[in-house]
Amino acid sequence: MNQSIQRVSALLVAASLAACGGSSSASAPADAPAPASSGPLIVQPGAPGEAGRTFSADELDAVEGVTYTEADVRFMQMMIPHHAQALDMTALVRQHAATNAVRQMGLRMEISQRDDILLMSTWPRQRGEPVEPNMHEMMGMPGMRLVDGVHLLDGLLTPAEMDELAAARGEEFDRLFLEGMIRHHQGAIDMVDRLFATSGAAQESTVFKFAEDVGADQMMEIERMQGLLDQMR
């Protein structure tokens, strides 16, 4: 994930340099051959200890036009049912939660996850891709597990665990909700990490930004939920 962020950040810096109209070829390392181009050159800094790289305007346009991959489509498709269970969980909060802190957290999650589902449903549709995942094709893939005859994505609660949550009340509900949602969020983070670890994936701008936001937001919410759990003990 860090490598993907580094690549995109470097390209943003490079584009900014080009917009300023300055020629950056003078700052390029001697061992980084310039591409054949009569226009200005754009420098992408290298990692520590590594040489930088120069781009022509045509090459930068090609990089910025990177399209999506099958892994991107699969990520968006599979994150929809993942978020859908989170909404099932937050729907119970209004009825069964004991503390205002848990109710407020559930409301924030409900709003953000509904917005995410709208984005994830629109993205494949705009590209002529199916919105619904092919669960038969997904069986046996990384991130899927078989529990009591049910295939579950990373972090999802089993049907029995959802029934237990729905039957709980008060502080017991709060505890089960927080524990379950922490695991649920960690599953989403695992899906993001696996996407960024897939060669060529998450280069399309919408997918990259969305996946990056999911990872960061859900990590912050895990920290908040863990803090609430610690207060209950």
C-alpha positions in Angstrom: 0.0 0.0 0.0 2.8 2.5 0.8 4.4 1.8 -2.6 1.1 2.7 -4.4 0.8 5.9 -2.3 4.4 6.8 -3.1 3.9 6.3 -6.9 0.8 8.5 -7.0 2.3 11.2 -4.7 5.3 11.4 -6.9 3.2 11.8 -10.0 1.2 14.6 -8.4 4.5 16.4 -7.6 5.6 15.8 -11.1 2.4 17.3 -12.6 2.8 20.3 -10.3 6.3 20.9 -11.6 5.1 20.7 -15.2 2.3 23.2 -14.5 4.8 25.7 -13.2 6.5 25.7 -16.6 10.0 25.0 -15.3 12.4 22.6 -16.9 13.4 19.9 -14.4 15.9 18.1 -16.6 18.8 19.9 -14.8 17.9 18.2 -11.6 17.6 14.7 -12.9 20.4 12.3 -11.9 23.0 11.6 -14.4 22.2 7.9 -14.5 18.5 8.5 -15.3 18.4 8.7 -19.1 15.9 11.2 -20.4 13.1 9.9 -22.7 13.2 11.0 -26.3 11.1 14.1 -26.3 11.4 17.7 -27.5 9.2 19.0 -24.7 10.0 19.7 -21.0 11.0 16.7 -18.8 9.3 15.9 -15.5 11.2 14.3 -12.6 9.8 11.5 -10.4 12.0 11.3 -7.3 13.4 7.9 -6.5 13.1 6.1 -3.2 16.0 6.6 -0.8 19.1 5.2 -2.4 17.5 4.8 -5.8 17.8 7.0 -8.9 15.0 9.2 -10.0 13.0 8.8 -13.2 12.1 11.3 -15.9 8.9 11.5 -17.8 7.9 13.3 -21.0 4.5 14.9 -21.1 3.3 12.1 -23.3 4.4 9.5 -20.8 2.8 11.3 -17.9 -0.5 11.4 -19.9 -0.2 7.6 -20.4 0.3 7.0 -16.6 -2.6 9.3 -15.7 -4.8 7.4 -18.1 -4.3 4.0 -16.3 -7.5 2.0 -16.3 -9.0 -0.4 -13.8 -8.2 -4.1 -13.4 -10.2 -7.2 -12.6 -9.0 -6.9 -9.0 -10.4 -3.4 -8.8 -13.8 -4.6 -10.0 -13.8 -7.6 -7.6 -12.8 -5.3 -4.7 -15.7 -2.9 -5.3 -18.2 -5.8 -5.8 -17.2 -7.7 -2.7 -17.0 -4.6 -0.5 -20.8 -4.0 -1.1 -22.0 -7.1 0.8 -19.3 -6.4 3.4 -20.7 -2.9 4.0 -24.3 -4.3 3.8 -23.7 -6.4 6.9 -22.3 -3.4 8.8 -25.7 -1.7 8.0 -27.5 -4.7 9.4 -25.5 -4.3 12.6 -25.9 -0.6 12.9 -29.7 -0.9 12.4 -29.8 -2.8 15.7 -28.0 -0.1 17.6 -31.0 2.3 17.7 -33.1 -0.4 19.4 -30.7 -2.2 21.7 -27.7 0.0 22.6 -27.2 1.0 26.2 -24.8 4.0 25.8 -25.1 7.2 23.8 -21.5 6.7 22.6 -22.3 3.5 20.9 -25.5 5.0 19.4 -23.6 7.9 18.0 -20.9 5.7 16.6 -23.5 3.5 15.0 -25.2 6.5 13.3 -21.9 7.8 11.9 -21.1 4.3 10.5 -24.6 4.0 9.0 -24.2 7.3 7.1 -20.7 6.7 5.9 -21.3 3.1 4.8 -24.5 4.0 2.9 -22.5 6.7 1.0 -19.8 4.1 0.3 -22.3 1.6 -1.1 -23.7 4.2 -3.4 -20.2 4.9 -4.8 -19.4 1.2 -5.1 -22.6 0.5 -6.9 -22.2 3.4 -9.3 -18.5 2.7 -10.1 -18.9 -0.7 -11.9 -22.2 0.3 -13.5 -20.5 3.3 -15.2 -17.9 1.0 -16.6 -20.3 -1.7 -17.9 -19.3 -4.1 -15.1 -21.7 -6.1 -13.0 -22.5 -4.7 -9.6 -23.3 -8.0 -8.0 -20.3 -10.3 -7.3 -20.3 -13.8 -8.7 -20.1 -15.7 -5.4 -19.5 -19.0 -7.1 -16.3 -17.6 -8.6 -15.3 -16.0 -5.3 -15.4 -19.3 -3.3 -12.0 -20.4 -2.3 -10.4 -17.1 -3.0 -8.2 -15.3 -0.4 -10.4 -13.6 2.1 -13.2 -16.1 1.9 -13.9 -18.7 4.5 -16.4 -21.5 4.9 -18.3 -21.5 8.2 -21.2 -23.9 8.9 -21.8 -24.2 5.1 -21.8 -20.4 4.6 -19.1 -18.6 2.6 -18.1 -15.4 4.4 -15.8 -12.5 3.5 -13.1 -11.2 5.7 -14.4 -10.2 9.1 -18.1 -10.9 8.5 -20.1 -12.3 11.4 -21.7 -15.7 11.0 -25.5 -16.0 10.9 -25.4 -17.4 14.5 -23.3 -14.4 15.6 -25.8 -12.0 14.0 -28.7 -13.8 15.8 -26.8 -13.5 19.1 -26.3 -9.7 18.5 -29.9 -9.2 17.6 -31.1 -11.0 20.8 -28.7 -9.0 23.1 -29.8 -5.9 25.0 -28.1 -3.1 27.0 -24.4 -3.4 27.9 -24.2 -7.0 26.5 -25.4 -5.7 23.2 -22.8 -2.8 23.3 -20.0 -5.3 24.0 -21.0 -7.7 21.2 -21.5 -4.9 18.8 -18.1 -3.3 19.5 -16.3 -6.7 19.4 -18.1 -7.7 16.2 -17.6 -4.4 14.4 -13.9 -4.3 15.3 -13.5 -7.7 13.6 -15.7 -6.5 10.7 -13.6 -3.4 10.2 -10.4 -5.4 10.4 -11.7 -7.6 7.6 -12.3 -4.5 5.4 -8.7 -3.3 6.1 -7.4 -6.8 5.1 -9.4 -6.5 1.8 -7.8 -3.1 1.2 -4.3 -4.4 1.9 -4.8 -7.4 -0.4 -5.9 -5.0 -3.2 -2.9 -2.8 -2.8 -0.6 -5.9 -2.8 -2.1 -7.1 -6.1 0.1 -6.2 -9.0 -1.4 -3.4 -11.2 -4.4 -2.9 -9.0 -5.7 0.3 -7.3 -4.0 2.5 -10.0 -7.4 3.9 -11.2 -8.0 7.1 -9.3 -11.4 6.4 -7.9 -10.5 3.0 -6.7 -7.2 4.2 -5.2 -8.8 7.1 -3.3 -11.8 5.0 -2.0 -9.6 2.1 -0.8 -7.2 4.5 0.9 -10.1 6.2 2.6 -11.6 2.9 3.8 -8.3 1.7 5.3 -7.7 5.0 7.1 -11.3 5.6 8.3 -11.9 2.0 9.6 -8.6 2.0 11.4 -9.6 5.2 13.3 -13.0 3.7 14.1 -11.3 0.5 15.4 -9.3 2.7 17.8 -12.4 4.5 19.0 -14.3 1.2 19.5 -11.4 -0.4 21.3 -11.4 2.6 23.6 -15.1 2.2 24.4 -14.5 -1.5 25.1 -11.7 -0.7 27.5 -14.0 1.6 29.4 -16.5 -1.2 29.8 -14.0 -3.6 31.4 
